[in-house]
Amino acid sequence: MGEIPFTVAHVECKWAWFKIFRANKGVFSISLKAKLDLLAENSGSARETDEQRLLKMLMNNYDVNTRPVYNASHPVNVKLGITLNQIFDVDERNQVMTTHIWLDQEWYDEKLTWDPELYNGLHTLRVPCHLIWKPDIILYNSADDYSGYMSALAMVSDDGHVFWPPIVRARSTCSIDITYFPFDDQTCWLKFGSWAYDGLQVDVLKREQPLDLSNYVHNGEWELINVKIERNVVFYSCCPEPYPDVTFTLHISRRTLYYTYNVLVPCLMLSCLTLLGFWMPPEGGEKVTLGLTILLAFSVFMLLIAENMPATSFYIPLIGAYIIVAMGITSTSVVCSVLVSHLHYKGKMGDQVPGVLLRICNFLDRLVKVRRHRMHNNTDSSQTSSTCLTDCKTPLQDSFNSINFTFRSEADYIDLDRSQYASGKNSRRRSKSSNCEQGLQLEEISQKINTLLERQDRIARDKGSYEWHEIAAIIDRALFWIFIVLTFAITIIMLLLVPLGKTVNLT
């Protein structure tokens, strides 16, 4: 090739480019720097992290809808366990238990394996759970609609081991037995298993440590006694294949302190008030009023308990039965108070005490020791009445003797002076005045006799009234001892012995 001749035109062209470069020197330097930065950025984006490369490799040709086994005849062994954090609530009325748990699930995914040496010793990878296959483990006895679990990250190991612990707030159905309420124990269970896969495809097993209570928060109303974990294999009528599940049975006991000072102590106080009603006098009628007031208070407690109890006919709560018995005792005490009041006022009607009732009261008097003091007072009254009658007997006899003497004198006077009676008016006047004086004496004597008879009748009525008062007092005191023994016996049996003999079935 020949050389290109150097001409004046070439020199002028180069000189023009040189002046342009000098005028735009800063622009050219900025443009060059931007090109270098863009080149560095492009070279950095082309380099991936180890986790990115591993995730791309694992997700290459991965299907989340199929089981992660190469041989379809092999099952996926899913091991279950729970971390129980808290028992939120036990709703007795709706028979639902709410718990906060971590549902620990682990299995082996044959498609999620790698060599850690190729990824700088990376043994565990956190993967979003929606990118991998997961078993369809659900709570069989759930009280809510199934809406899935929390989208927690799954921990995948290099040997294909997958561990996924989603946080679950489980609301499970629970058969509430309120027979011994408020001293009751409840047995609630959580049944976990696969819904669509049978045991030949997904085998549900227990973990080596299926229960973790390290983060458990105690409940103020319920105390966790024990947790029983067992694996069951069930054959349903729809399918001949086995369906395994893992069931966690929770034994919980109610803390009774709240119900003791809010329900039991007031009921015992009302029962004691029922006994005090027998010490009140029957004259005013407050005995019946007190009994009806206590009966109304028991009814209020019964309504408060019924609001929290399930509307079931299978069980009768112990505290409800105790209140019903206490209401029955109170109602009976009201009836007995009416009977005692009737006996107390029966003496004013003039009725005599029946012999059978008198013998019964004499027998009860030996037990309750009430009548002896009253009989002593009655004896004194009878002696006083007898003394009064004896003292009044002498004037009565003197009056009758005076009457007889006057009548005899009158007869002698008439026989002796009959002939002289017709002789003059003076004799007739003396006889008339004498007859008037005798009539006044007879009237005075008859008034004294009536007064004495009325006094004797009054003493007899008072004696009968005292007898009825004594009978009412004896029966009232006997009923007091009967009711106090009955109340304490029922309280000890129903609130102490019956709860101690309860049994808990964990099956």
C-alpha positions in Angstrom: 0.0 0.0 0.0 1.2 3.5 -0.7 1.5 6.1 2.0 -1.2 8.7 2.4 0.3 12.1 1.5 0.3 14.6 4.2 -1.4 17.7 3.0 -2.4 21.0 4.4 -6.0 19.8 4.7 -5.0 17.1 7.2 -3.2 19.6 9.4 -6.2 21.9 9.4 -8.6 19.0 10.3 -6.4 17.8 13.3 -6.1 21.4 14.5 -9.9 21.9 14.5 -10.4 18.6 16.5 -7.7 19.8 19.0 -9.5 23.1 19.6 -12.9 21.3 20.1 -11.3 18.9 22.7 -9.8 21.8 24.6 -13.1 23.6 24.7 -15.1 20.5 25.9 -12.5 18.8 28.1 -14.8 18.6 31.2 -17.7 17.0 29.3 -15.5 14.3 27.9 -14.1 13.5 31.3 -17.6 13.2 32.8 -18.8 11.0 30.0 -15.8 8.7 30.4 -16.5 8.4 34.2 -20.2 7.5 33.6 -19.1 4.9 31.1 -16.7 3.4 33.6 -19.4 3.3 36.4 -21.9 1.7 34.1 -19.4 -0.9 33.2 -18.7 -1.6 36.8 -22.4 -1.9 37.6 -22.9 -4.3 34.7 -20.0 -6.4 35.8 -21.4 -6.5 39.5 -25.0 -7.5 38.4 -23.7 -10.4 36.5 -22.3 -11.9 39.8 -24.8 -13.7 42.1 -24.6 -14.7 45.8 -24.4 -18.3 46.9 -28.0 -18.3 48.3 -29.2 -16.8 45.0 -27.4 -19.4 43.0 -28.6 -22.2 45.3 -32.2 -21.0 45.3 -32.2 -20.8 41.5 -30.8 -24.3 41.3 -33.3 -25.7 43.7 -36.3 -24.1 42.1 -35.2 -25.1 38.6 -37.9 -27.5 37.4 -39.5 -27.7 40.9 -43.3 -28.2 41.2 -45.0 -27.3 44.5 -48.1 -29.3 43.6 -46.5 -32.8 43.7 -45.0 -34.8 46.5 -41.3 -34.4 46.8 -40.4 -38.1 46.2 -39.0 -39.6 43.1 -40.6 -43.0 43.7 -44.4 -42.6 43.9 -44.7 -45.7 46.1 -42.7 -44.0 48.9 -44.6 -41.9 51.5 -43.5 -38.6 52.8 -43.0 -38.9 56.5 -44.2 -35.8 58.2 -43.3 -35.4 61.9 -45.5 -33.2 64.0 -45.1 -31.4 67.4 -46.4 -28.2 69.1 -44.9 -25.4 71.1 -47.7 -24.5 73.5 -47.4 -20.8 74.4 -50.7 -20.0 76.1 -54.3 -21.2 76.7 -56.2 -18.1 75.9 -59.7 -19.0 76.8 -62.1 -21.9 77.5 -65.6 -20.9 76.5 -67.9 -23.2 78.5 -71.0 -21.9 76.9 -69.9 -22.4 73.3 -67.6 -25.3 74.2 -64.5 -23.9 72.5 -60.9 -23.8 73.6 -58.5 -21.2 72.2 -54.8 -21.8 72.3 -51.7 -20.1 70.9 -49.2 -22.7 69.5 -46.3 -23.1 67.1 -47.1 -26.0 64.8 -43.7 -27.7 64.3 -43.6 -29.8 61.1 -40.6 -31.5 59.5 -40.2 -33.8 56.5 -37.6 -34.7 53.9 -37.8 -33.2 50.4 -35.8 -35.3 47.9 -35.6 -32.5 45.4 -34.1 -30.0 47.8 -30.6 -31.4 48.2 -27.2 -29.9 47.3 -23.5 -30.1 47.9 -22.5 -27.5 50.5 -18.9 -27.3 49.1 -20.2 -25.8 45.9 -21.8 -23.0 47.8 -19.1 -22.0 50.3 -20.2 -24.4 53.0 -23.9 -23.3 53.0 -25.8 -26.0 54.9 -29.2 -24.3 55.6 -31.3 -22.1 53.4 -34.4 -20.1 54.5 -37.0 -20.4 51.8 -40.4 -18.7 51.5 -43.0 -21.4 52.2 -45.0 -20.7 49.1 -42.1 -21.8 46.9 -41.9 -25.4 48.2 -44.3 -28.3 48.7 -46.0 -28.4 52.1 -48.2 -31.1 53.7 -51.9 -30.2 54.1 -51.9 -30.6 57.9 -55.1 -29.2 59.4 -56.8 -29.2 62.8 -59.6 -31.8 62.5 -61.7 -30.4 65.4 -61.3 -26.7 64.4 -64.1 -24.4 65.4 -63.2 -21.9 62.7 -63.1 -21.9 59.0 -59.8 -23.2 57.7 -57.9 -20.3 56.2 -54.3 -21.6 56.2 -51.3 -20.9 58.4 -48.9 -18.0 58.7 -46.5 -17.6 55.8 -43.4 -18.4 57.8 -40.0 -19.2 56.2 -39.1 -22.8 55.9 -35.6 -24.0 57.0 -34.2 -26.3 54.3 -31.0 -28.3 55.0 -28.6 -29.7 52.4 -29.8 -33.3 53.0 -33.4 -32.3 52.1 -34.7 -31.9 55.7 -37.4 -29.2 55.9 -38.5 -27.7 59.1 -41.6 -25.3 59.1 -43.0 -23.9 62.4 -46.0 -21.6 61.6 -47.7 -19.6 64.4 -51.3 -20.8 64.9 -54.1 -19.5 67.0 -56.2 -22.7 67.3 -59.8 -22.6 68.2 -60.8 -26.2 68.8 -64.1 -27.8 69.9 -64.0 -29.2 73.4 -66.7 -31.3 75.2 -67.1 -29.4 78.5 -68.2 -31.5 81.5 -69.6 -29.1 84.1 -70.6 -31.8 86.6 -68.1 -30.7 89.3 -68.2 -26.9 88.5 -66.3 -25.0 89.9 -64.1 -27.9 91.0 -64.1 -29.3 87.5 -61.3 -30.7 85.3 -61.6 -30.6 81.5 -60.0 -32.7 78.8 -59.6 -31.0 75.5 -57.7 -32.3 72.5 -56.1 -31.0 69.3 -56.2 -33.5 66.4 -53.7 -32.8 63.5 -53.5 -34.8 60.3 -53.5 -34.6 56.5 -56.8 -33.9 55.0 -56.4 -35.2 51.4 -53.4 -37.5 51.6 -53.8 -41.0 53.1 -51.2 -42.8 55.2 -49.7 -44.4 52.1 -48.8 -41.0 50.6 -48.2 -38.8 53.7 -47.5 -40.6 56.9 -48.0 -38.4 60.0 -45.7 -39.2 62.9 -44.7 -37.7 66.3 -41.5 -35.8 66.6 -38.8 -36.9 69.0 -39.8 -34.0 71.3 -43.5 -33.4 70.4 -44.2 -30.9 73.1 -42.3 -27.8 74.1 -43.5 -25.8 77.2 -40.5 -23.5 77.6 -42.5 -20.4 76.5 -45.7 -21.4 78.2 -47.6 -18.5 79.9 -49.9 -19.6 82.7 -53.6 -18.8 82.5 -55.4 -17.1 85.4 -58.4 -19.4 85.3 -57.1 -22.7 84.1 -54.1 -24.7 85.2 -52.4 -27.1 82.8 -52.0 -30.5 84.5 -50.8 -32.8 81.8 -50.5 -33.2 78.0 -50.8 -36.6 76.4 -49.6 -37.2 72.8 -50.5 -40.2 70.8 -50.6 -41.3 67.1 -53.8 -42.8 65.8 -54.6 -44.5 62.5 -58.3 -44.2 61.5 -60.1 -45.9 58.6 -63.0 -43.8 57.4 -66.1 -45.1 55.5 -65.2 -43.1 52.4 -61.8 -44.7 51.7 -60.1 -48.0 52.4 -56.7 -46.4 53.0 -55.5 -45.5 56.5 -55.5 -41.9 57.7 -53.0 -41.3 60.5 -53.1 -38.3 62.9 -51.4 -37.0 66.0 -53.7 -36.0 68.9 -52.6 -33.8 71.7 -54.9 -34.3 74.8 -54.7 -31.4 77.3 -55.8 -32.0 80.9 -56.6 -28.7 82.5 -58.0 -27.9 85.9 -60.1 -24.8 87.0 -58.6 -22.5 89.6 -61.3 -22.3 92.3 -60.2 -19.1 94.2 -62.3 -16.7 92.1 -65.5 -18.8 92.4 -64.8 -19.4 96.1 -65.0 -15.8 97.2 -67.5 -14.7 94.6 -70.0 -17.6 94.7 -69.4 -20.1 97.5 -68.8 -17.8 100.4 -71.9 -15.7 99.7 -74.0 -18.9 99.4 -72.7 -20.1 102.8 -73.5 -16.8 104.4 -77.0 -17.0 103.0 -77.4 -20.5 104.4 -76.3 -19.2 107.8 -78.9 -16.4 107.6 -81.5 -19.1 107.0 -80.6 -20.7 110.3 -80.8 -17.4 112.1 -84.4 -17.1 111.1 -85.3 -19.7 113.7 -84.1 -17.5 116.5 -86.4 -14.6 115.6 -89.7 -14.3 117.6 -92.8 -15.3 115.6 -94.9 -12.4 116.8 -93.7 -9.8 114.3 -93.7 -12.0 111.1 -90.1 -11.2 110.2 -89.2 -14.9 110.1 -91.1 -15.3 106.8 -89.8 -12.1 105.4 -86.2 -13.1 106.0 -86.7 -16.5 104.4 -88.3 -15.0 101.3 -85.4 -12.4 101.0 -82.8 -15.2 101.2 -84.7 -17.2 98.6 -84.6 -14.3 96.2 -80.8 -13.9 96.8 -80.3 -17.5 95.9 -82.3 -17.1 92.7 -80.0 -14.2 91.7 -76.9 -16.4 92.2 -78.6 -19.2 90.2 -79.1 -16.8 87.2 -75.5 -15.6 87.3 -74.2 -19.2 87.1 -76.6 -20.1 84.4 -75.3 -17.3 82.2 -71.8 -18.9 82.0 -72.9 -22.5 81.7 -73.7 -24.3 78.4 -77.3 -25.0 77.7 -77.0 -28.7 78.0 -79.1 -31.4 79.6 -76.3 -33.9 80.0 -74.7 -32.4 83.1 -75.8 -30.5 86.2 -73.2 -28.3 87.7 -72.3 -29.0 91.3 -72.7 -25.4 92.5 -76.1 -25.3 90.8 -77.2 -28.4 92.6 -75.9 -27.0 95.9 -77.9 -23.7 95.3 -81.0 -25.7 94.4 -80.7 -27.7 97.6 -80.1 -24.5 99.6 -83.2 -22.9 98.0 -85.1 -26.0 99.0 -83.9 -25.8 102.6 -84.8 -22.1 102.6 -88.3 -22.8 101.2 -88.9 -25.5 103.8 -87.7 -23.1 106.6 -90.3 -20.5 105.4 -93.0 -23.2 105.6 -91.9 -24.2 109.1 -91.9 -20.5 110.1 -95.5 -20.2 109.0 -96.3 -23.4 111.0 -94.6 -22.1 114.1 -96.4 -18.7 113.9 -99.7 -20.6 113.5 -99.0 -22.6 116.6 -97.9 -19.5 118.5 -101.3 -17.8 117.9 -103.4 -20.9 118.3 -103.8 -20.5 122.1 -105.8 -17.3 121.6 -108.4 -19.3 119.8 -109.1 -21.3 122.9 -108.1 -24.6 121.4 -106.8 -27.4 123.7 -103.4 -28.9 123.0 -103.8 -32.4 121.5 -102.3 -35.2 123.6 -100.1 -36.6 120.8 -98.6 -33.2 120.1 -98.0 -32.7 123.8 -96.2 -36.0 124.1 -94.0 -35.2 121.0 -93.1 -31.8 122.5 -92.3 -33.5 125.9 -89.9 -35.8 124.0 -88.3 -32.9 122.1 -88.0 -30.9 125.3 -85.6 -33.5 126.6 -83.4 -32.9 123.5 -83.5 -29.1 123.1 -84.1 -28.1 126.7 -86.4 -25.2 126.0 -89.6 -26.0 127.9 -88.1 -26.4 131.4 -87.7 -22.6 131.9 -91.1 -21.8 130.6 -92.8 -24.5 132.6 -91.2 -23.0 135.7 -92.7 -19.7 134.9 -96.1 -21.3 134.3 -96.0 -23.1 137.6 -95.4 -19.8 139.4 -98.3 -18.3 137.5 -100.6 -21.3 138.4 -99.5 -21.0 142.1 -100.2 -17.3 142.1 -103.7 -17.9 140.5 -104.5 -20.6 143.0 -103.4 -18.3 145.9 -105.6 -15.5 144.5 -108.5 -17.9 144.3 -107.9 -19.1 147.8 -107.7 -15.5 149.1 -110.9 -14.6 147.3 -112.8 -17.6 148.6 -113.4 -16.3 152.1 -115.2 -13.1 151.1 -117.3 -15.2 148.7 -118.3 -17.6 151.5 -119.0 -14.7 153.9 -121.2 -13.1 151.3 -123.2 -16.3 150.8 -123.5 -16.7 154.5 -124.8 -13.1 154.8 -127.3 -13.9 152.1 -128.5 -17.0 153.8 -128.7 -15.2 157.2 -130.6 -12.3 155.6 -133.0 -14.7 153.9 -133.6 -16.6 157.2 -134.0 -13.3 159.1 -136.5 -12.1 156.5 -138.5 -15.3 156.7 -138.6 -15.1 160.5 -139.6 -11.4 160.3 -142.4 -12.2 157.9 -143.7 -15.1 160.0 -143.6 -13.2 163.3 -144.9 -9.8 162.2 -147.5 -10.9 159.6 -150.3 -9.8 161.8 -148.6 -6.5 162.5 -147.8 -5.9 158.8 -151.3 -4.8 158.0 -151.6 -2.6 161.1 -149.8 0.4 159.8 -147.8 2.2 157.0 -144.7 2.6 159.1 -144.1 -1.1 159.2 -144.5 -1.4 155.4 -142.0 1.4 154.8 -139.4 -0.3 157.0 -139.9 -3.6 155.2 -139.5 -1.9 151.8 -136.3 -0.1 152.8 -135.0 -3.4 154.2 -135.8 -5.1 150.9 -133.9 -2.4 148.9 -130.8 -2.8 151.1 -130.9 -6.6 150.5 -131.3 -6.1 146.7 -128.2 -3.9 146.6 -126.3 -6.5 148.6 -127.3 -9.2 146.1 -126.3 -7.0 143.1 -122.9 -6.4 144.7 -122.4 -10.0 145.4 -123.3 -11.0 141.8 -120.8 -8.5 140.4 -118.1 -10.0 142.6 -119.0 -13.5 141.4 -118.9 -12.5 137.8 -115.5 -10.8 138.3 -114.1 -13.9 139.9 -115.5 -16.1 137.2 -114.0 -13.9 134.4 -110.7 -13.9 136.2 -110.7 -17.6 136.4 -111.6 -17.9 132.7 -108.8 -15.5 131.8 -106.3 -17.5 133.9 -107.4 -20.7 132.1 -107.0 -19.0 128.7 -103.6 -17.7 129.6 -102.6 -21.1 130.7 -103.7 -22.6 127.3 -101.9 -19.8 125.4 -98.7 -20.4 127.4 -98.9 -24.1 126.5 -99.2 -23.2 122.7 -96.3 -20.7 123.1 -94.2 -23.4 124.7 -95.0 -25.9 121.9 -94.1 -23.3 119.2 -90.8 -22.5 121.0 -89.9 -26.2 121.3 -90.7 -26.9 117.7 -88.9 -23.8 116.5 -85.7 -24.8 118.5 -85.9 -28.4 117.3 -86.2 -27.2 113.7 -83.1 -25.0 114.2 -81.0 -27.9 115.2 -82.4 -30.1 112.4 -81.7 -27.4 109.8 -78.2 -26.6 111.1 -77.2 -30.3 110.9 -78.8 -30.6 107.5 -77.1 -27.5 106.1 -73.6 -28.4 107.3 -74.0 -32.0 106.2 -75.0 -30.9 102.7 -72.2 -28.3 102.5 -69.5 -30.8 103.5 -70.8 -33.5 101.2 -71.4 -31.5 98.1 -68.6 -28.9 98.3 -65.8 -31.1 99.9 -66.4 -34.8 99.6 -67.9 -35.0 96.1 -65.0 -32.9 94.5 -62.4 -35.1 96.2 -63.9 -38.2 94.7 -64.0 -37.0 91.1 -62.2 -38.9 88.4 -60.7 -37.6 85.1 -60.9 -39.6 81.9 -58.1 -38.7 79.5 -59.1 -41.2 76.8 
